[in-house]
Amino acid sequence: MKIILSILFIFIVSTSTLSADSDVDLIQLYKELHLNPELSFKEEKTSKKLATILTGLGFEVTENFGGYGVVALLKNGEGKTIMLRADMDGLPIEESTGAPYASKTKSFNQVGDEVFTMHACGHDIHMTSLIGTVVDLISKRDQWQGNLLVIMQPAEEVSGGARNMIKEGIFEKFPRPDFNLALHVSADLPAGKVGYVPGWAMANVDSMDITIKGVGGHGAYPHTTKDPIVMASQLINSLQTIVSREIAPIEAAVVTVGSIHGGTKHNVIPSEVRLQLTLRSYTDEVRNQTISTIRRMARGLAQANGLPKDSYPEITLKDEYTPALFNNPALTEKLRISFEKALGQENVLKLSPVMGGEDFGMYGRVEPIIPTSLFWLGAVNKKVYDTSLRENISLPSLHSAFFLPDPEPTISTGVKAMSGAVVDLYQD
């Protein structure tokens, strides 16, 4: 398998012909956002720029909501309230696309380390498409009535932004939406196409830390120790049976050990080993079963090795939980019809759920439940996509240093799809 690297940007349209109006050049906005990414909870300049644009468009704008979140409200008579959301944060990745507008930005992360920063998950496309959508809706305001609530959300990548905005009262301090909508770029679809997924679309995401305790000692005398490396290996093997033997076969789940650290020298048995896990599921029942089974297995391992209770494994579920995204089926069907009207049936695809996470799902879990749906926006240059199929070439994935959307057709499609769907929902 070959991988497209620097050739990816060759086919990217470099002109700035796509404009929302005389004041908002969407391609220029996209490139500015791409060139200047900011990490989670540090989106100060990004949020200020977007707030300024939305204020100029006539929105009532609230800044610094739930962090650097921006909430913008446009009232257009009596009618439904529709919420549109885009995320703003970048990732600690050094960009390798070779694009003329590639990010060279460095930022300080949450622990104070200076790191390269990149929009490797398409949040720059999300923000630009949303600005283009609201400008288009303003130009069509004679076709709809109601409240348009626009959310520029911080910290999606660490699953804190949606939680903070909900906690600060997004649904109490502003008109409560009748529908919540968002889009996400796809690294697997060509620009010009969109995808929809009714029902469960993205997964519950949990990060878990496990510290396996033992009794250290000399590697030549293992019988005098309780070897945590062996215990950690036993636990890792046992964890592989959770999905295959504990979870019902028709349910989806993932248990991945992404990190194992222990020991300092060849002939020293350490006193502890640290594991880091990612857990994925769709339903709350499977999520809870997976977590409780890991706790049971870890406890049983300690008992089997004769450890006292104060040396049982320490298990910490990180405060980074992202709930599964459930796309309301009835709303998603309405979106499908609107997309086909705006883009043509051949450009609208039904896709399968994925095990990635998106904190947009949190907005759809607040009681009383608001119908919520997120759709996929194709972002791969058509020539690059066709070449990848013809020559069996792997495309750069989301969160890759080489991921680079084809901006003009991607943004244009996002605006057409979202704007058309919103007008249809207001008129429904």
N, C-alpha and C positions, 0 to 999 in steps of 0.2 A: 504494500500500500504506500502510495506517495502522499505527501502533504503539501497543500498549497501554502506558500509562505509569502515571500515578497511580491509574487506576481499578483496577489489578490487585489492590491490597490490600483493596479494598472487599468482595470476596467471601471473603476469608480468614476462617476461623473464629477468633474471638478468645477463645472460652471455653477453660478449662483442664480439660475433663472427661476427657481421655484420661490415665489414670494406670496405671503398671505395678503399683504397690501403694500402700499408705498412705504410703510414704516417698519414692517417686519419681514426681513429677508430670512426665510426659514433655513436655507442652506448655510448662510453666514452664521446664524444663531447656532445651528448644529455644530459647526466647526469650532466656534468659540467655546461651546460647552465641552466638546471632545478634547480640546486643547488644554482646558483648565479644570480637570476633575478634582473633586474634594471627597475626602473619606467620610464614612458614616459619623454622624453627629458633629461634623465640621463643615457643613455645607453653607457657610455664611455668605460668601460672595455669590454662589449660585442662586441661593434663595433671594438675595437682594436684587439680582438682575431680573429674575422672573417676576418678582413682586413689582418692580418698576414697569415692566412690560404690561402686566395685567392692570395696574393702576391706569396706565395710559390708554388702555382699551375700555376703560369705564367701569371696571369692577370695584366693589368695596373690598379692600384687601386688608387682611390681618396677618402680620408677620410674627415670627418667633413663636409659633404655636406648636407645642409638643417638641420643643427644640428649635431647629431652624425651619420648621414647617411653614408653608404659606397656604392660607385659606382665602379664596377669592369668590365673591358672590355677585352674580349679575341677575337682577330682577327684571323680568319682562312680562309683567301682567300676572294674572291668576292662572295657575295650572300646576302641573307636577314639578317636583324637585328632582333633578338628576345630578348625581355626583360623578365627576370624572377625576381620576387620580393618576399621577405620574410620580415616579420615584427619582431622587436626585443624586444619590451617593455613588461614588466610584469605588474601585477596588485597589488593594496594595499590590499592583502588578506593573512590571516594567514593560511598556508597549514595544512590540517588535514588528508592527505592520509595515513600516517604511513609508507610510502615508505622509504627504507634505504637512498635514495638520496633526501628526501623531503627538501624543502627550509626552512631554519631557518633565512634567511636574513631579516634584517631590513634596511629601507631606509628613507630618509627625503623627504616628498612630496613637492608639489609646494608652500605650505603655511608654510613649516618648521616643520611640525609634523612628528615624527618618527613612521613609520608604518611597519608592516610585509609586505613582498613582495613575490609574487608567480607567476609562469607561469601557470595561470589557464585558459588560452585561447589557449594553444597549440603553442605559438610562438616559443618555444624551438624546437618543432617538425618541424615547418616551416623552421627555420634556418638550422637545421640538414639535412632535406630532400633536401634543395637547395644545400648545400655543396655536398651531395652525388650525386645529379643530375649533377653538373658541373664536378665532378671527372669522372663520367660515360661518360659524353659527351666528355671529353678530351681523354678518352680511345678509343672513337669511332670517333675521329676527321677526319678519312679518309672517314667517311660516310656522312659528311656534310661540307658545306662551308658557310661562312658569319661571322657576328659579334654576339657574345653572350654577352649581357649586363645584369649584375647581380646587383640587388638593394637590399641592406640590409637597411630597412627603420625604422627610429625611430618613436615613438609616434603615433602608430595606434590607441591605446586605447582612445586617446583624440582628434583624428581626425586632428592632426596638421602635422604629418610627411609627408604624401603625398603632402599636400598643400605647405609645405616648400620646398620640393625637386623640385616640379614643378616651384615654384616661383624663385628658385635659377638657374633654367635653365637646368633641366635634359634632355629635348628634344632639347635643343639648343647647349649645350656644349659637347654632346655625340651623336653618330649616332642615328638618329631617328628610333625607332622600327617599324617594319612591323606588329608585334603582341606583346601584353602584356599578360603574363600568371602568375597565382599564384594559390596556393592551400590553403585550410583552413581545419583544423581537424574538424571532426564531432563527437559529443558526443552521436549520435544516430545510427551510423553505426558501424558494427564490423570491426576490422582491416582486411585488405585484400580486401576491397571493396572501390570503389569510386562512387561519385554521380555527376551528371551534371544537370544544369538548364539553358536552353536556354532562352534568353530574360531577363526580370527583375528578378533578383535573390535575391538581398538584398535591404533594404529600405533607403529612405531619412531619416535622423535622425536629429532632432532639439531639443535643450534644451531651454525652455522658463521660465523666472521668471516673476511672476505677484505680484505686491504689491497692495492690496486692501486698500484704505484709507477710514477712517471714522472720527467720532467724539466720543472720548472716554468719559467715565463717570462711575458713580456708577451703579452697577448691579441692585440695587433696584429702579433706576429711568431710565429705558431704553428709556422712551419717550423723555428724554432730550439729547439723543445720536443719532448717526448714526452708527449702530452696524456693524463693518466690518466682524465679524464672521458670522453673518446672510447673509451678502452680498456675502461672499466667498462661503458659502454653496449654495446659489442660483446660483452663477456662475458655481460651480462644477457640479450641476445638469444640467444646461443649456449646458455645454460642452459635456455632453453625447449625445446630440441630433445632434452634428455636423456630426458624421459618419452615424447615422441612418436617418437623415432628411435633411442634407445639401449636403452631398457627394453622387454622383450617386451610386446606388446599385452595379454596376459592377466594381467600383473602390475600391481600398483597402486603408484604413487609420486607424490610431490609435491615440487617444488622451487620455493620462493617466496622472492623477495628482498623482505624487509620493510623494509629501511632502506638508504639511500645518502646518504653525506655526503662532500662535498669542495668545496674552494674557499672564498674569503673575500670576493672582490670581482669586479665585472663584468669588469674587464679584466686579471685575473690568472689565468693557468693554474696550477693547484696542482701540487704534487709528488706528491700521493697522494690516493686516494679510498678510503673505507671502506664495505664492504658487510656487511650482516647477513642471513643466510639461515636459514630453517627447512626441514628435510628430513624427509619422511615416507615410510614404507614398511611392509610387513608382514614380509617374509622378510629374514634376515640377508644372503642373497645379493644381493638388490636394494639393500639399504642399502649394502653394500660397493661394489657397482658404481656407485651414484650418487656416492658420495664420491670414488672413484678417477677417475671421469669428470670431475668438477669440477676435480680437481687437474690432470688432463691438459689440459683446455681452458684453464685459467688459465696453465699453463706454455707451451702453444702460442701463446697470445695474446702473451706477453712475447717469445717467440722471433720471432714475425711482426713485432713492432714494433722489433726490433733491440736489445733491452735486454740488458745483461750479466747473468750468473747471480745476482749479488748484488742485482739489482733485480727479480728475479722476484717475483710476488705472494706475500705471506705468507698462509698459510691455517691457521686455528686451529679445531679442532673442540672446542667448549666441553665442559667436564666436567659436562654436564647431560643426558647420554644417558638416554632412557627406552626400554627395550626394548618390543617389541610384546607385547600381551596375547593369549595363546592360551587360549581357554576349552576345556578338555578336553571333547570331544564326548560321551563316555559319561557324565561327571559332569553336564554341562549337560542331557542328556536326563533324567537322574534329577531334576534340579531342575525341569524343565518339568512332569513328572508331579506332583511335590509342589506346585508352584504352582497347577496346575489343581485339585488336590484342595482346597487352602486358599482359593483366590480364585474359582474357577469358570473354565471354559475360555475364556469370552468376555473375560476380563481378563488373559489371558496371550498375548503376541504374539511371533512370531519376527521379529527385526529384522535389519537389514543392518550390516556392519562400518562403522566410522567412522575418520577419520584423526586424531582426537584421541588424546592420550597419557594413560597411567595407569601409575604405577610399581608398582602391584599385580602386574603381570605378572612382576616380578623374582622374586617368591616361587615362581613356577612354573617357574623356570629353574635352580634349584639342584639339582645332582645328589645322589642319585637324584631324578628328577623327581616332584613331588607334584601330583596332579590338582588343577587350579585353575580357578575360574570366577567371573566377576563378572556380575551382572545389572543391568538398568536398572530404576529405580523411578520411575514417573510422578509428577510433582510439580506439574502445572498444575491450578489450580482448574477444576472441570468446567464451570462456567458461562463462565469466561473462554475455555476451550478451545473450547467449542461456538460462542461468539461469533466467535472467530478463524477458524473454518472457514466460518461463515455469511457473515461480512462481509469475508473475505480480509484479515484483520489479522495482522501479523507478531507473534509472541510474543517476549519478551525471551529471549535465549540465555544459556547458561552464560557466566560472566565478564562479564555485563552489569550495569551499575549498577542496572538495573530488574528483575533476576531475583529473584523472591520466591516460594518454594514455598507451597502450601496445606498448612500443617503437620499438622493433625489427620488427614485421610485419607491423606496421604503416609506419615506415621510409622506409622499403624495398619496400612497395607498392607505396609510394610517389615517390621514385626514379624511379622505373620502369615506372610508369604512365607518369611522367613529362618528363623523358629522351626520352621515346619512342615517345611521342607527338612532342617534339622539333625536333628530327631527321626527323620525317615525315613532319613537316612543312618546314624544310629546303629543303627537297627533292621534295616537292610538286611543 
